[in-house]
Amino acid sequence: MKERNMRTIMQGAILLSVASLIAKILSAVYRVPFQNMVGNTGFYVYQQIYPIYGIGMTFALSGLPMFISKLVAESKNQAEKQAVLHQVFVLMLGFSLIVFFGLQGFAGPIAVAMGDGRLRPIIQAVSWMFLFSPFLSVSRGYFQGEYDMRPSASSQLIEQTVRVAVILTVAYWAMRHHWDVYRMGTWAMSSAAIAAVFASAVMAWFVTRYQVSFWQRPVNRPAYRYGTLAKRLLIEGGTISLFASMMVLMQLVDSFTVKRGLVLHGFMDDQAKALKGIYDRGQPLVQLGLVVATSFASSLLPSLTEALSHNRQQQFRRLAKRMIRISLVIASAATAGLIALMPEINFFLFGDRQGNTMLSVYVLSIVFATLIMIYNSILQSLNEFRVTLIGLAIGLLVKLVITERSVVFMGAAGASWATVIALAVMTYMLTRQVQSLHLNVFQDRLISKLVTLCVAMIIGLRILIDLLHAFFGPALMMSRLGALLVSGIGVVVGVVFFIGMALRWRLLTLREWLMLPMADKWLRLFSK
């Protein structure tokens, strides 16, 4: 491929970021109509196995292609690139076959460990997607290493669109024909393999067009020993992938602990399944919150990397500090808004107000997960893989140890608290590491101001909503359209209140405000 100039590289990065943003929004939004059609128990069945898909998708979509693109960029010539790609393809093919046959053969024991043996065919259905991972990861990584983001962006959008379409079609068909929820779950999870076929077809077109061949043994001597490459693939590629799937890993722990814990708490089996389905409503809410909070920060990462590559340490620290502060403020505002409006949002999206408390606790994850993602980006740009991996491992260990005990003691709300505590531990560990960079992130009483402002916004919005309910009467309480209206009013009032008070209390500096989209226009409006 021809050498790309910096403008083309930046356009490619923006294209891939936009495609990723759209895919994340699709992945979060489809669950609302899906849950509405299949109910709490049907949602539980799907969400129990979803983390397996989520982890596999993250590896094939973002984590491993990013690492492979780095290997491609490091290669000296085309022959060396082909040799490296072939080696990675062989390693990934072996790993994918192990995962596929492992899930096929041990689906029964895994389902039993999750507390529901009837999940076995759904686990086997999702396993087929892993057969497509080697081709998708290596081909995406190759083109990203050549700074051509079109193939990855196109395949990602096609994959998510097809998957969502299949899932919603299956849910509608199952509802119309009164399918058993496990039969519905099996077909819905088959969407992963069907979508992978379409994504592979897109990538195959690009591979054929540019005559890329990585499945044939190269004539030249391999660039790496297989052991060395496997180690790098495990440490560097694995760290990137694991952090990208951090929240999905938390959900995987939930799949093995929450339903079992609810039964031990005293719920009947069917009640436990339905309650786990209600608990799972929090996942799309957190996912949307993270999209809002991290999309801006991700747009700053190229500038961060560029500053580091040119040895501009002061500029690097300044940009890193702004990333953390702005992302923390946006994430906190989104979290406070969701907590304040949770009863209305829950009713509008899912048709009832069950689980408001545990969902309000669960969305606290947005703040900690946002900070972890930003810290991880900063530390990985400094090649601090070991620190971030240790932090992730300890956070997951905390989640694994306390979740079932918390659920037995507190019910489903215990799972929410376990997630928040595990993320808080991880955040604390990474914060200590980032503090060694002397960024002075939390100066000017940022945390105390932010907490006070969020609490004031929550209380103010709840008072406003109570007044609206008193004024309009019970009709507003019983209508999903009424809940949407109240939520819309709450969002507008909350945004105006938060920004107005944040400006008055000087929560962020003027330079930090101006980094937000169209900041000059709405800052001028607020100044009036």
C-alpha positions as CSV (number, residue, x, y, z in Angstrom):
1,M,0.0,0.0,0.0
2,K,1.1,3.6,-0.6
3,E,2.4,5.7,2.3
4,R,-0.4,7.7,3.9
5,N,0.1,11.3,5.0
6,M,-0.9,12.4,8.5
7,R,-4.2,13.8,7.3
8,T,-5.2,10.4,5.9
9,I,-4.2,8.7,9.1
10,M,-6.3,11.1,11.2
11,Q,-9.3,10.6,8.9
12,G,-8.9,6.9,9.3
13,A,-8.8,7.1,13.1
14,I,-11.9,9.3,13.1
15,L,-13.7,6.9,10.8
16,L,-12.9,3.9,13.0
17,S,-13.9,5.9,16.1
18,V,-17.3,6.9,14.6
19,A,-17.9,3.3,13.5
20,S,-17.0,2.0,17.0
21,L,-19.3,4.6,18.5
22,I,-22.3,3.6,16.3
23,A,-21.6,-0.1,17.0
24,K,-21.6,0.5,20.8
25,I,-24.8,2.5,20.7
26,L,-26.5,-0.2,18.6
27,S,-25.2,-2.8,21.0
28,A,-26.7,-1.0,24.0
29,V,-30.0,0.2,22.4
30,Y,-31.3,-3.1,20.9
31,R,-31.5,-4.7,24.3
32,V,-34.5,-2.4,25.2
33,P,-36.9,-3.7,22.6
34,F,-35.4,-7.2,23.0
35,Q,-36.3,-7.2,26.7
36,N,-39.7,-5.7,26.0
37,M,-40.5,-8.7,23.7
38,V,-38.9,-11.6,25.7
39,G,-39.5,-10.4,29.3
40,N,-37.3,-10.6,32.3
41,T,-36.7,-14.3,32.2
42,G,-35.9,-14.2,28.4
43,F,-33.5,-11.4,29.0
44,Y,-31.9,-13.3,31.8
45,V,-31.3,-16.3,29.5
46,Y,-29.7,-14.1,26.8
47,Q,-27.6,-12.1,29.3
48,Q,-26.2,-15.2,31.0
49,I,-24.3,-16.1,27.9
50,Y,-23.8,-12.7,26.4
51,P,-20.4,-12.1,28.3
52,I,-18.9,-15.1,26.3
53,Y,-19.9,-13.4,23.1
54,G,-18.8,-10.0,24.4
55,I,-15.3,-11.1,25.3
56,G,-14.8,-12.9,21.9
57,M,-16.1,-9.9,20.0
58,T,-13.8,-7.5,21.9
59,F,-10.8,-9.6,21.1
60,A,-11.7,-9.9,17.4
61,L,-12.9,-6.3,17.0
62,S,-10.5,-4.1,18.9
63,G,-8.0,-5.7,21.2
64,L,-6.1,-8.1,18.9
65,P,-6.4,-6.0,15.7
66,M,-4.8,-3.1,17.6
67,F,-1.9,-5.3,18.7
68,I,-1.5,-6.9,15.2
69,S,-1.5,-3.4,13.6
70,K,1.5,-2.6,15.8
71,L,3.3,-5.7,14.6
72,V,2.6,-4.7,11.0
73,A,3.8,-1.2,11.6
74,E,7.0,-2.6,13.1
75,S,7.7,-4.8,10.1
76,K,10.5,-3.6,7.7
77,N,9.0,-4.8,4.4
78,Q,6.0,-6.6,2.8
79,A,7.6,-10.0,3.1
80,E,8.2,-9.6,6.8
81,K,4.6,-8.4,7.2
82,Q,3.3,-11.5,5.5
83,A,5.5,-13.7,7.7
84,V,4.3,-12.1,10.9
85,L,0.7,-12.2,9.9
86,H,1.0,-15.9,9.1
87,Q,2.5,-16.6,12.5
88,V,-0.2,-14.7,14.3
89,F,-2.9,-16.4,12.2
90,V,-1.5,-19.8,13.1
91,L,-1.4,-19.0,16.8
92,M,-4.9,-17.5,16.8
93,L,-6.3,-20.4,14.9
94,G,-5.0,-22.9,17.5
95,F,-6.4,-20.8,20.3
96,S,-9.8,-20.4,18.6
97,L,-10.1,-24.1,18.0
98,I,-9.3,-24.8,21.7
99,V,-12.0,-22.3,22.8
100,F,-14.5,-23.7,20.2
101,F,-14.1,-27.3,21.2
102,G,-13.9,-26.4,24.9
103,L,-17.2,-24.6,24.8
104,Q,-18.8,-27.3,22.7
105,G,-17.5,-30.1,25.0
106,F,-17.9,-28.4,28.4
107,A,-21.1,-26.5,27.7
108,G,-23.0,-28.7,30.1
109,P,-20.7,-28.2,33.1
110,I,-20.4,-24.5,32.4
111,A,-24.2,-24.2,32.3
112,V,-24.4,-26.1,35.6
113,A,-21.8,-23.8,37.1
114,M,-24.0,-20.9,36.1
115,G,-26.8,-22.5,38.1
116,D,-29.0,-23.4,35.0
117,G,-28.2,-26.6,33.1
118,R,-30.7,-25.6,30.3
119,L,-28.2,-22.9,29.1
120,R,-26.1,-25.6,27.4
121,P,-27.3,-25.2,23.8
122,I,-27.0,-21.4,24.0
123,I,-23.3,-21.8,25.1
124,Q,-22.8,-24.2,22.1
125,A,-24.5,-21.7,19.8
126,V,-22.2,-18.8,20.7
127,S,-19.1,-21.0,20.4
128,W,-19.3,-21.0,16.5
129,M,-18.3,-17.3,16.3
130,F,-14.8,-18.1,17.6
131,L,-14.0,-20.0,14.4
132,F,-14.1,-16.7,12.5
133,S,-12.0,-14.7,15.0
134,P,-8.5,-15.5,13.5
135,F,-9.4,-14.3,10.0
136,L,-11.3,-11.2,11.3
137,S,-8.5,-10.2,13.8
138,V,-5.6,-10.7,11.4
139,S,-7.2,-9.0,8.4
140,R,-8.4,-6.1,10.5
141,G,-5.0,-5.7,12.2
142,Y,-3.2,-5.8,8.8
143,F,-5.3,-2.9,7.3
144,Q,-5.1,-0.9,10.5
145,G,-1.3,-1.3,10.5
146,E,-1.4,0.1,6.9
147,Y,-3.5,3.0,8.2
148,D,-6.5,2.0,6.2
149,M,-9.4,1.9,8.6
150,R,-12.2,1.4,6.0
151,P,-12.2,-2.4,6.1
152,S,-12.4,-2.5,10.0
153,A,-15.0,0.2,10.1
154,S,-17.2,-1.4,7.4
155,S,-17.0,-4.9,8.8
156,Q,-17.7,-3.6,12.3
157,L,-20.9,-1.8,11.2
158,I,-22.1,-4.7,9.1
159,E,-21.4,-7.2,11.9
160,Q,-23.4,-5.2,14.5
161,T,-26.2,-4.4,12.2
162,V,-26.7,-8.0,11.1
163,R,-26.5,-9.3,14.7
164,V,-29.0,-6.8,16.0
165,A,-31.4,-7.5,13.1
166,V,-31.2,-11.2,13.7
167,I,-31.7,-10.9,17.5
168,L,-34.8,-8.6,17.2
169,T,-36.2,-10.8,14.4
170,V,-35.8,-13.9,16.6
171,A,-37.3,-12.1,19.6
172,Y,-40.4,-11.1,17.6
173,W,-40.8,-14.5,16.1
174,A,-40.4,-16.2,19.5
175,M,-43.0,-13.8,21.0
176,R,-45.5,-14.5,18.1
177,H,-45.1,-18.2,18.2
178,H,-44.7,-18.6,22.0
179,W,-41.3,-20.2,22.0
180,D,-39.6,-21.4,25.1
181,V,-37.1,-18.8,26.4
182,Y,-34.2,-21.2,26.0
183,R,-35.1,-22.0,22.4
184,M,-35.3,-18.2,21.8
185,G,-31.9,-17.7,23.5
186,T,-30.2,-20.3,21.3
187,W,-31.4,-18.7,18.1
188,A,-30.7,-15.2,19.4
189,M,-27.1,-16.2,20.3
190,S,-26.7,-17.8,16.9
191,S,-26.7,-14.2,15.6
192,A,-23.0,-13.9,16.7
193,A,-21.9,-16.6,14.1
194,I,-24.3,-15.3,11.4
195,A,-22.9,-11.7,11.9
196,A,-19.3,-13.0,11.8
197,V,-20.0,-14.6,8.4
198,F,-21.1,-11.3,7.0
199,A,-18.2,-9.5,8.6
200,S,-15.8,-12.1,7.2
201,A,-17.3,-11.6,3.7
202,V,-16.6,-7.9,3.9
203,M,-13.0,-8.5,5.0
204,A,-12.5,-11.2,2.4
205,W,-13.4,-8.6,-0.3
206,F,-10.8,-6.2,0.9
207,V,-8.2,-9.0,1.4
208,T,-8.8,-10.2,-2.2
209,R,-8.8,-6.7,-3.6
210,Y,-5.4,-5.8,-2.0
211,Q,-4.0,-9.4,-2.6
212,V,-3.1,-10.0,1.1
213,S,-2.2,-13.6,1.9
214,F,-1.5,-14.7,5.4
215,W,-2.8,-18.2,5.5
216,Q,0.0,-19.6,3.3
217,R,3.4,-20.4,4.8
218,P,5.9,-17.7,3.9
219,V,9.1,-18.6,2.0
220,N,11.2,-16.3,4.1
221,R,12.4,-17.1,7.6
222,P,9.8,-16.1,10.3
223,A,10.4,-12.7,11.9
224,Y,9.7,-14.0,15.4
225,R,10.0,-17.2,17.2
226,Y,6.6,-18.6,17.9
227,G,7.2,-18.6,21.7
228,T,8.3,-15.0,21.6
229,L,5.3,-13.9,19.5
230,A,2.9,-15.9,21.6
231,K,4.2,-14.2,24.8
232,R,3.7,-10.7,23.2
233,L,0.3,-11.8,21.9
234,L,-0.7,-12.9,25.4
235,I,0.8,-9.9,27.4
236,E,0.3,-6.9,25.0
237,G,-2.7,-8.1,22.9
238,G,-4.3,-9.8,25.9
239,T,-4.0,-6.7,28.1
240,I,-5.5,-4.4,25.5
241,S,-8.4,-6.9,24.9
242,L,-9.1,-7.6,28.6
243,F,-9.3,-3.9,29.4
244,A,-11.6,-3.3,26.4
245,S,-13.8,-6.0,27.7
246,M,-13.5,-5.0,31.4
247,M,-17.3,-4.6,32.0
248,V,-18.1,-7.8,30.1
249,L,-15.7,-9.7,32.4
250,M,-17.6,-8.3,35.3
251,Q,-20.8,-9.5,33.7
252,L,-19.2,-13.0,33.2
253,V,-18.6,-13.2,37.0
254,D,-22.3,-12.2,37.5
255,S,-23.4,-15.1,35.2
256,F,-21.7,-17.6,37.5
257,T,-22.7,-16.0,40.8
258,V,-25.8,-13.8,40.8
259,K,-28.5,-16.3,40.0
260,R,-27.0,-18.9,42.3
261,G,-26.7,-16.3,45.1
262,L,-30.4,-15.3,44.7
263,V,-31.4,-18.9,45.1
264,L,-29.3,-19.1,48.3
265,H,-30.8,-15.8,49.4
266,G,-34.2,-17.6,49.4
267,F,-35.8,-16.9,46.0
268,M,-37.4,-19.7,44.0
269,D,-35.6,-20.7,40.8
270,D,-38.0,-18.8,38.5
271,Q,-38.0,-15.8,40.7
272,A,-34.2,-15.7,40.7
273,K,-34.1,-15.9,36.9
274,A,-36.6,-13.0,36.6
275,L,-34.7,-10.9,39.1
276,K,-31.4,-11.5,37.4
277,G,-33.1,-10.3,34.2
278,I,-34.1,-7.1,36.0
279,Y,-30.6,-6.7,37.3
280,D,-29.2,-7.0,33.8
281,R,-31.2,-3.9,32.7
282,G,-28.3,-1.9,34.2
283,Q,-25.9,-3.1,31.6
284,P,-27.2,-1.2,28.6
285,L,-27.6,1.9,30.8
286,V,-23.9,1.7,31.9
287,Q,-22.8,1.0,28.3
288,L,-24.6,4.1,27.0
289,G,-23.1,6.1,29.9
290,L,-19.6,4.9,29.0
291,V,-20.1,5.8,25.4
292,V,-20.9,9.4,26.3
293,A,-18.1,9.7,28.8
294,T,-15.3,8.0,26.8
295,S,-16.0,9.1,23.2
296,F,-14.5,12.6,23.8
297,A,-11.5,11.2,25.6
298,S,-10.7,8.7,22.8
299,S,-10.6,11.6,20.3
300,L,-7.7,13.0,22.4
301,L,-5.6,9.8,22.4
302,P,-3.9,10.5,19.0
303,S,-2.7,13.9,20.4
304,L,-1.5,12.1,23.5
305,T,0.5,9.6,21.5
306,E,1.9,12.2,19.2
307,A,3.1,14.3,22.2
308,L,4.9,11.3,23.7
309,S,6.5,10.2,20.4
310,H,8.0,13.7,20.0
311,N,9.2,13.6,23.6
312,R,7.0,16.6,24.6
313,Q,6.6,15.5,28.3
314,Q,4.9,18.7,29.4
315,Q,2.4,18.6,26.6
316,F,1.7,14.9,27.3
317,R,1.0,15.6,31.0
318,R,-1.2,18.5,30.2
319,L,-3.3,16.5,27.7
320,A,-3.5,13.5,30.1
321,K,-4.7,15.8,32.9
322,R,-7.4,17.3,30.8
323,M,-8.5,13.9,29.6
324,I,-9.0,12.7,33.1
325,R,-10.7,15.8,34.4
326,I,-13.1,16.3,31.5
327,S,-14.0,12.6,31.4
328,L,-14.6,12.5,35.2
329,V,-16.9,15.5,35.0
330,I,-18.9,14.1,32.1
331,A,-19.2,10.6,33.6
332,S,-20.3,12.0,37.0
333,A,-22.9,14.2,35.4
334,A,-24.3,11.2,33.3
335,T,-24.3,9.0,36.5
336,A,-26.1,11.6,38.6
337,G,-28.7,12.2,35.9
338,L,-29.4,8.5,35.5
339,I,-29.8,8.0,39.3
340,A,-32.1,11.0,39.6
341,L,-34.3,9.8,36.6
342,M,-34.0,6.1,37.2
343,P,-37.7,5.4,38.1
344,E,-38.8,7.2,35.0
345,I,-36.1,5.8,32.7
346,N,-36.7,2.3,34.0
347,F,-40.5,2.5,33.4
348,F,-40.2,4.1,30.0
349,L,-37.6,1.6,28.7
350,F,-38.7,-1.6,30.4
351,G,-42.4,-1.1,31.3
352,D,-42.1,-1.2,35.1
353,R,-40.2,0.3,38.1
354,Q,-38.7,-2.9,39.5
355,G,-35.1,-2.7,40.7
356,N,-34.7,1.0,40.8
357,T,-32.4,0.9,43.8
358,M,-30.0,-1.8,42.5
359,L,-29.9,-0.1,39.1
360,S,-29.1,3.2,40.6
361,V,-26.2,1.6,42.5
362,Y,-25.1,-0.2,39.3
363,V,-24.8,3.0,37.3
364,L,-22.2,4.3,39.7
365,S,-19.9,1.9,37.7
366,I,-19.9,4.6,34.9
367,V,-17.6,6.9,37.0
368,F,-15.1,4.3,38.0
369,A,-15.1,2.5,34.6
370,T,-14.5,5.8,32.8
371,L,-11.5,6.6,35.0
372,I,-10.1,3.1,34.6
373,M,-10.3,3.3,30.8
374,I,-8.6,6.7,30.7
375,Y,-5.9,5.6,33.1
376,N,-5.4,2.5,31.1
377,S,-4.9,4.5,27.9
378,I,-2.4,6.8,29.5
379,L,-0.4,4.0,31.1
380,Q,-0.4,1.8,28.0
381,S,0.9,4.8,25.9
382,L,3.8,4.6,28.3
383,N,4.0,0.8,27.8
384,E,3.0,0.1,31.4
385,F,1.2,-3.1,30.6
386,R,2.1,-5.0,33.8
387,V,0.7,-2.4,36.1
388,T,-2.7,-2.2,34.3
389,L,-2.9,-6.0,34.1
390,I,-2.3,-6.4,37.8
391,G,-4.9,-3.8,38.6
392,L,-7.5,-5.6,36.4
393,A,-6.7,-9.0,37.9
394,I,-7.1,-7.7,41.4
395,G,-10.4,-5.9,40.6
396,L,-11.8,-9.1,39.0
397,L,-10.6,-11.2,42.0
398,V,-12.5,-8.8,44.3
399,K,-15.6,-9.1,42.2
400,L,-15.3,-12.9,42.1
401,V,-14.8,-13.2,45.9
402,I,-17.6,-10.9,47.1
403,T,-20.4,-11.1,44.5
404,E,-22.1,-14.3,45.6
405,R,-21.7,-13.5,49.3
406,S,-23.1,-10.0,48.7
407,V,-26.1,-11.4,46.8
408,V,-26.8,-13.9,49.6
409,F,-26.7,-11.2,52.2
410,M,-28.3,-8.2,50.3
411,G,-30.2,-9.7,47.4
412,A,-29.7,-8.5,43.8
413,A,-28.5,-5.1,45.1
414,G,-25.4,-6.9,46.4
415,A,-24.3,-7.7,42.9
416,S,-24.5,-4.0,42.0
417,W,-22.4,-3.1,45.1
418,A,-19.9,-5.8,44.3
419,T,-19.3,-4.4,40.8
420,V,-18.9,-0.9,42.1
421,I,-16.5,-1.9,44.9
422,A,-14.4,-4.0,42.5
423,L,-14.1,-1.1,40.0
424,A,-13.3,1.3,42.9
425,V,-10.4,-1.0,44.0
426,M,-9.1,-1.1,40.4
427,T,-9.5,2.7,40.1
428,Y,-7.5,3.3,43.3
429,M,-4.6,1.1,42.2
430,L,-4.4,2.8,38.8
431,T,-4.8,6.2,40.4
432,R,-1.7,5.6,42.5
433,Q,0.3,4.7,39.4
434,V,-0.9,7.7,37.4
435,Q,-0.1,10.0,40.4
436,S,3.6,9.2,39.8
437,L,3.3,11.3,36.6
438,H,2.6,14.4,38.8
439,L,-0.5,15.4,36.8
440,N,-2.3,17.2,39.8
441,V,-5.6,16.1,38.4
442,F,-7.7,16.7,41.5
443,Q,-6.6,20.2,42.4
444,D,-8.9,23.1,43.2
445,R,-11.2,20.8,45.3
446,L,-12.5,19.1,42.1
447,I,-13.8,16.0,43.9
448,S,-15.6,17.8,46.7
449,K,-17.2,20.3,44.3
450,L,-18.2,17.5,41.9
451,V,-19.8,15.4,44.6
452,T,-21.7,18.3,46.0
453,L,-22.9,19.4,42.6
454,C,-24.1,15.8,41.7
455,V,-25.9,15.4,45.0
456,A,-27.6,18.8,44.6
457,M,-28.6,17.8,41.0
458,I,-30.1,14.5,42.1
459,I,-32.1,16.1,44.9
460,G,-33.3,19.0,42.7
461,L,-34.4,16.7,39.9
462,R,-36.3,14.4,42.3
463,I,-38.1,17.5,43.8
464,L,-39.0,18.6,40.2
465,I,-40.3,15.2,39.3
466,D,-42.5,15.0,42.4
467,L,-43.9,18.4,41.5
468,L,-44.6,17.3,38.0
469,H,-46.4,14.1,39.2
470,A,-48.4,16.2,41.7
471,F,-49.4,18.7,39.0
472,F,-50.3,16.2,36.2
473,G,-51.8,13.5,38.5
474,P,-51.7,9.6,38.4
475,A,-52.0,9.5,34.6
476,L,-48.4,10.6,34.3
477,M,-47.2,7.9,36.7
478,M,-49.0,5.1,34.7
479,S,-48.0,6.1,31.2
480,R,-44.7,5.2,29.5
481,L,-45.2,8.3,27.3
482,G,-45.5,10.3,30.5
483,A,-42.3,8.8,31.8
484,L,-40.6,9.8,28.6
485,L,-41.9,13.4,28.9
486,V,-40.7,13.6,32.5
487,S,-37.3,12.1,31.6
488,G,-36.9,14.6,28.8
489,I,-37.8,17.6,31.0
490,G,-35.4,16.2,33.7
491,V,-32.5,15.9,31.2
492,V,-32.9,19.4,29.9
493,V,-33.2,20.9,33.4
494,G,-30.3,18.7,34.7
495,V,-27.9,19.7,31.9
496,V,-28.7,23.4,32.3
497,F,-28.3,23.2,36.1
498,F,-25.1,21.2,36.0
499,I,-23.3,23.3,33.4
500,G,-24.5,26.6,35.0
501,M,-23.3,25.5,38.5
502,A,-20.1,24.0,37.1
503,L,-19.2,27.3,35.4
504,R,-20.0,29.3,38.5
505,W,-17.9,27.0,40.8
506,R,-15.1,26.8,38.2
507,L,-15.2,23.1,38.1
508,L,-13.1,23.1,34.9
509,T,-10.7,25.7,33.5
510,L,-11.7,27.7,30.4
511,R,-9.3,25.8,28.3
512,E,-10.9,22.5,29.4
513,W,-14.4,23.7,28.7
514,L,-13.3,24.8,25.2
515,M,-12.2,21.3,24.3
516,L,-15.8,20.1,24.4
517,P,-17.9,20.1,21.2
518,M,-19.3,23.5,20.2
519,A,-18.2,24.9,23.6
520,D,-17.7,28.4,22.4
521,K,-21.4,28.7,21.4
522,W,-23.0,27.4,24.5
523,L,-20.5,29.0,26.8
524,R,-21.4,32.4,25.3
525,L,-25.1,31.5,25.9
526,F,-24.5,30.7,29.6
527,S,-22.4,33.8,30.1
528,K,-25.4,35.9,29.2
